[in-house]
Amino acid sequence: MKNKIKVFRAMRDMTQEELADAIRVTRRTINSIERGKYNPSIEVAYKIAKVFNVTIEEVFCFEDNDGEDTEAGR
């Protein structure tokens, strides 16, 4: 699953630690999600989107096994 967490953090001059504190997870969790090594629970994904005041779909993009985006029109 691709994500734009790093982009949204940069737009707000926010560190991984600050985001982690805001949603009550570890900085390591944020790092793993950003790097695509860990897929967050729906609850964590929702909390991340809420911090940035955007939808989950604006932060996360699911890819199928072929590496193609599964959103309509892609």
N, C-alpha and C positions, 0 to 999 in steps of 0.2 A: 504494500500500500504506500503510495507516494503521499507526501504532505508538504505544506508550506509553512510549518511552524517557525522555522528559522527566519523566513521572510516577514511574517507577522511580528515576531519578536524584534527584528531589526527596525521595523517601522515604528515601534514603540520604545526603542532603545531599552529593551528588556533582556535580562540575562536568563539563562536556563534555570538558575537557582531561583530567581524571582518568580518565574512561571511555575516552577515546581512548588514553591511555597504557596502561591495563590490557589493551586488546585490540590494541595496536600499530597504530593507524591515526592519522590526523591529527584534530585538533579540527574542522577544516572538514568532514571526512567525517561525523563524528557530527552536526554541525549540518545537513548536507544530508539525512541519513537522517531526522532528527527532523522536518524541514520537509516531508518527502515528495518532495524533489527528486531523490533517489537511492535506488534499491532495493539493499540490501546483498547481497553474495554469501551463499550458505548458510553458509559458514564464518564470515563476520563476524556474521551473525544468530545463529549458534550461540554464538559467543564472548560476544556481548552478553547473551544469555539466561543463559549460565553465570555471568557476573559477578553477575547479579541472583538466581541460584539459582532460576530459573523455566523454564518451557518456552518454546520459540520462539513457540508459539501465544498465550502470555500476553503477549508483547511485540508481536507483529506480527499484523495482520489484513489479509488480501488482499481487495480489492474487485474485482468484475468491471467491465466497461466501463460499466455502468449506475450505478456507484457503490454497488451493494448488496453487503453482506457475503456472502461465499461459504461461511461456516461454517454447519454444520447448525443449523437452528432459528432462523435469522435472516432 
